[in-house]
Amino acid sequence: VQLQASGGGLVQAGGSLRLSCAASGRTFSPYSMDWFRRAPGKEREFVAAIRWSGSSTDYADSLKGRITIFRNNAKNTVYLQTNNLKPEDTAVYYCAASKTYVNPNYDYWGQGTLVTVSS
């Protein structure tokens, strides 16, 4: 599976972005999909996860209420809707695929898409 993240860009504080992660190469639907981010000078952190069926989702506590993860298996794409963005949300956002939703072991990673939030 190849993962291609897109949708990042420069946005003002309070704005919104929808990130996409498109999968190709193999069947997408059996994989749980997660989003991570790495801010400048910081460790990578978990953002959100979605079960392959879309029936379960999980979010970082610090981001709950401002983000939504969803997927369209027919389009082999997972999305991350981000709202009310803050300058501290500036980071490279990565998607990753795992065969398991609980205790994931990531088989594939996307290349990342940069989100920059200006104050």
C-alpha positions as a LaTeX table, in Angstrom:
\begin{tabular}{lrrr}
\hline
Residue & $x$ (\AA) & $y$ (\AA) & $z$ (\AA) \\
\hline
Val1 & 0.00 & 0.00 & 0.00 \\
Gln2 & 1.27 & 3.45 & $-0.92$ \\
Leu3 & $-0.15$ & 6.34 & 1.07 \\
Gln4 & $-0.28$ & 9.87 & $-0.29$ \\
Ala5 & $-1.19$ & 12.63 & 2.15 \\
Ser6 & $-2.40$ & 15.98 & 0.89 \\
Gly7 & $-4.48$ & 18.99 & 1.85 \\
Gly8 & $-2.03$ & 20.85 & 4.03 \\
Gly9 & $-1.26$ & 24.50 & 3.59 \\
Leu10 & $-1.14$ & 27.89 & 5.24 \\
Val11 & $-4.22$ & 28.91 & 7.18 \\
Gln12 & $-5.01$ & 31.63 & 9.68 \\
Ala13 & $-5.83$ & 30.78 & 13.26 \\
Gly14 & $-9.47$ & 29.79 & 13.54 \\
Gly15 & $-9.52$ & 28.39 & 10.04 \\
Ser16 & $-10.11$ & 24.86 & 8.81 \\
Leu17 & $-8.39$ & 22.33 & 6.60 \\
Arg18 & $-9.37$ & 18.90 & 5.37 \\
Leu19 & $-6.45$ & 16.55 & 5.01 \\
Ser20 & $-6.65$ & 13.52 & 2.76 \\
Cys21 & $-4.69$ & 10.30 & 2.64 \\
Ala22 & $-5.16$ & 8.30 & $-0.52$ \\
Ala23 & $-4.09$ & 4.67 & $-0.65$ \\
Ser24 & $-3.05$ & 2.72 & $-3.69$ \\
Gly25 & $-1.42$ & $-0.55$ & $-4.52$ \\
Arg26 & $-3.44$ & $-2.98$ & $-2.42$ \\
Thr27 & $-6.82$ & $-3.35$ & $-0.87$ \\
Phe28 & $-7.32$ & $-0.44$ & 1.46 \\
Ser29 & $-10.36$ & $-1.45$ & 3.43 \\
Pro30 & $-8.90$ & $-4.05$ & 5.83 \\
Tyr31 & $-6.56$ & $-1.47$ & 7.30 \\
Ser32 & $-7.19$ & 0.78 & 10.24 \\
Met33 & $-5.91$ & 4.24 & 9.50 \\
Asp34 & $-4.30$ & 6.70 & 11.85 \\
Trp35 & $-3.14$ & 10.28 & 11.64 \\
Phe36 & $-0.07$ & 11.54 & 13.46 \\
Arg37 & 1.70 & 14.86 & 13.49 \\
Arg38 & 5.17 & 16.16 & 14.23 \\
Ala39 & 5.56 & 19.79 & 15.20 \\
Pro40 & 8.90 & 21.56 & 14.80 \\
Gly41 & 11.27 & 20.44 & 17.53 \\
Lys42 & 8.78 & 18.00 & 19.04 \\
Glu43 & 8.13 & 14.30 & 19.05 \\
Arg44 & 5.60 & 12.72 & 16.75 \\
Glu45 & 2.20 & 12.51 & 18.40 \\
Phe46 & $-0.99$ & 10.60 & 17.77 \\
Val47 & $-3.88$ & 12.58 & 16.36 \\
Ala48 & $-6.72$ & 10.23 & 15.40 \\
Ala49 & $-7.56$ & 6.68 & 14.36 \\
Ile50 & $-10.38$ & 4.96 & 12.54 \\
Arg51 & $-11.24$ & 1.29 & 12.27 \\
Trp52 & $-11.32$ & $-0.19$ & 8.80 \\
Ser53 & $-15.13$ & $-0.28$ & 8.87 \\
Gly54 & $-15.39$ & 3.28 & 10.13 \\
Ser55 & $-17.38$ & 2.02 & 13.12 \\
Ser56 & $-14.84$ & 3.16 & 15.71 \\
Thr57 & $-12.74$ & 6.27 & 16.02 \\
Asp58 & $-10.28$ & 7.58 & 18.56 \\
Tyr59 & $-8.86$ & 11.06 & 19.09 \\
Ala60 & $-6.06$ & 12.67 & 21.03 \\
Asp61 & $-7.61$ & 14.26 & 24.10 \\
Ser62 & $-6.05$ & 17.62 & 23.32 \\
Leu63 & $-7.73$ & 17.72 & 19.91 \\
Lys64 & $-11.17$ & 16.36 & 20.65 \\
Gly65 & $-13.91$ & 18.65 & 19.46 \\
Arg66 & $-11.76$ & 20.21 & 16.77 \\
Ile67 & $-10.99$ & 17.26 & 14.54 \\
Thr68 & $-12.94$ & 14.50 & 12.82 \\
Ile69 & $-11.55$ & 11.43 & 11.10 \\
Phe70 & $-13.59$ & 9.61 & 8.49 \\
Arg71 & $-12.97$ & 7.41 & 5.50 \\
Asn72 & $-14.40$ & 6.43 & 2.15 \\
Asn73 & $-13.29$ & 2.90 & 1.36 \\
Ala74 & $-14.73$ & 3.11 & $-2.14$ \\
Lys75 & $-12.25$ & 5.92 & $-2.79$ \\
Asn76 & $-9.45$ & 4.34 & $-0.74$ \\
Thr77 & $-9.14$ & 7.58 & 1.15 \\
Val78 & $-9.13$ & 8.62 & 4.79 \\
Tyr79 & $-9.73$ & 12.22 & 5.80 \\
Leu80 & $-8.94$ & 14.43 & 8.75 \\
Gln81 & $-11.16$ & 17.47 & 9.12 \\
Thr82 & $-9.46$ & 20.06 & 11.29 \\
Asn83 & $-11.37$ & 23.09 & 12.60 \\
Asn84 & $-10.59$ & 26.12 & 14.72 \\
Leu85 & $-6.91$ & 25.65 & 13.99 \\
Lys86 & $-4.37$ & 27.15 & 16.35 \\
Pro87 & $-0.74$ & 28.10 & 15.77 \\
Glu88 & 0.28 & 25.14 & 17.93 \\
Asp89 & $-1.34$ & 22.85 & 15.37 \\
Thr90 & 1.46 & 23.73 & 12.96 \\
Ala91 & 3.08 & 20.42 & 12.08 \\
Val92 & 3.65 & 17.85 & 9.40 \\
Tyr93 & 0.68 & 15.50 & 9.43 \\
Tyr94 & 1.20 & 11.85 & 8.53 \\
Cys95 & $-1.18$ & 9.02 & 7.84 \\
Ala96 & $-0.39$ & 5.41 & 8.65 \\
Ala97 & $-2.01$ & 2.04 & 8.01 \\
Ser98 & $-2.28$ & $-0.84$ & 10.43 \\
Lys99 & $-3.96$ & $-4.23$ & 10.18 \\
Thr100 & $-5.16$ & $-3.82$ & 13.75 \\
Tyr101 & $-7.09$ & $-0.99$ & 15.34 \\
Val102 & $-6.19$ & $-1.91$ & 18.91 \\
Asn103 & $-2.45$ & $-1.99$ & 19.62 \\
Pro104 & $-1.65$ & $-0.98$ & 16.03 \\
Asn105 & 1.52 & $-2.00$ & 14.26 \\
Tyr106 & 1.95 & 0.33 & 11.31 \\
Asp107 & 2.78 & $-1.33$ & 8.05 \\
Tyr108 & 2.71 & 1.77 & 5.88 \\
Trp109 & 3.28 & 5.51 & 6.27 \\
Gly110 & 2.48 & 8.44 & 4.06 \\
Gln111 & 5.03 & 11.12 & 3.30 \\
Gly112 & 3.30 & 13.85 & 5.30 \\
Thr113 & 1.58 & 17.09 & 4.50 \\
Leu114 & 2.56 & 20.38 & 6.12 \\
Val115 & $-0.01$ & 22.44 & 7.99 \\
Thr116 & 1.03 & 25.94 & 8.98 \\
Val117 & $-1.28$ & 28.03 & 11.13 \\
Ser118 & $-0.55$ & 31.73 & 11.39 \\
Ser119 & $-1.63$ & 33.84 & 14.35 \\
\hline
\end{tabular}
